[in-house]
Amino acid sequence: MYRGISSLVALLLVATACSGRSSQQEVLVFGASSLSDVLRDAEIAFEAANPGVDVQLNLAGSSSLREQLIGGAPADLFAPASLTVMDQAIEAGEIAGPVTIVATNGLSIVVPSGNPANVTDLSSFGDRDLLLGLCNPAVPCGAFAREALAEAGVDPQLDTEEPDVRSLLNKVANGELDAGIVYQTDVLSAGDAVEGIALPARTNRSLSYGVAITDRSDSPELAAAFVTFLTSEPGRELFTARGFAAS
Amino acid sequence: MNDQRRAASPPPLSLIALGGIGALFFLLPLVGLLGRTPWSNLGSIITSDIVVDALWLSLTTSLAAAVLSVVFGVPLAWLLARVDFAGRDVVRAIVTLPMVLPPVVGGAALGFALGRRGLIGGPLNDATGFLLPFSVWGVIAANTFVAMPFLVLTVEGALHNLDQRHEAAATTLGASQLRVFRSITLPMIAPSLRAGAVIAWARALGEFGATVTFAGNLQGRTQTLPLAVFISLESDRDAAIAISLVLVAVSLVVLLSLRDRWWGTR
């Protein structure tokens, strides 16, 4: 019995050791939810161009990723959805390299396809009878959306404040919500399930995505190569294909 | 009896060592939480609107989920234990599924069934305007979904282990099945029923994934303590830790006070 347990423990230890990160060949990217699709595209393209390299993605709400970084998570690259969050990570001493702006995005109202609740513009977010959602104010999409609503003079009557932009988008795509405010690129990524309603230029803004190498990166050279790829012509094409404006 | 057992011989060292490591594994995170707790402004954080709203919502919805679990779960457990119907194993597997399913998946599935465009939720909303998601009822539904399996499993186990001669005797004396269930079976499984209800309540109190996926997150309406912790982690870590402490304290007080009286460990 004891021998059985100790050999099981030994087996587990060996298994953990084998699955440890093999240095130099792996880039771990902490990317904002709104970058999910384009980072997956970039992963495939970069791995195809660099055999033996493994790009790993950890995709979540930007502030959640920032907290994981501060908590000691082993990332090589940080790509949040707002420069404010990037600044917070820099202040916390988590960022080593310069911040490279890779793309810009904008906000959009999103409604289920067919717009069943006849949402017209930002003023619809003041309608108590509609089911409305935003991202939580702690994540960039929630902060930006509230800025836009404040500029339009609308006091939003919300039914939910979602933890990240993808969960908000899902609830609109499922028809659970009548409208939400997400990134323009999210409207594109949800395909036929949703429709976008553009914000007027004066309430919308250009949102920049910065990428930076973390302070704890095991493979900063490979991480830098991935950033170079993102800003190269093929990389820029991936961003524009997903609705971003490449910079 | 207890004293005799204790006097017999000291417990084996190997068991103490392994069991001790097991206990440390649970104790250390708690110590870590206490070490990070912002004691100086703890008072102002836990009396803030966010925490008071979330605490009240968590207590009421988890209690409601425990009650619903008993009302529907006990008859379900009885059917599973005592009636040999076709597909019983499949039903049992489906009932216990929420215990292994990621709660987020459970929440999404609840949406497909009870959401605004769901199998039942759609027609219900068309007919009455009633909607589970984004309401306190949605939180209760999500809580019950993840909590009830624990009660069903506990009670079904108790029914299997029950000496059925008492029930048989009562039946022979002419009692109806329902009467036997009420006056013989229920009192005999009472300790397990209470334990199952407490586990179901505890599971509902800690529920996160199904709630946020199915019911959303809004302070005062659907934001329970676990959701408040998750959201605060991203904006105000001190608040998140303080709320976690409230959750731990509430759970410990209830589990400790019920353990001796209800779980029959004495």
Interface residues (C-beta under 8 A of the other chain):
Chain A: Y2 G61 S63 S64 R66 E67 L131 G133 N136 P137 A138 V139 L158 D159 T160 E161 E162 P163 S167 K171 N174 G175 E176
Chain B: S14 G111 G115 R116 R117 L131 P133 F134 V212 T213 G216 N217 L218 Q219 R221 T222 F230 I231 L233 E234 S235 R237
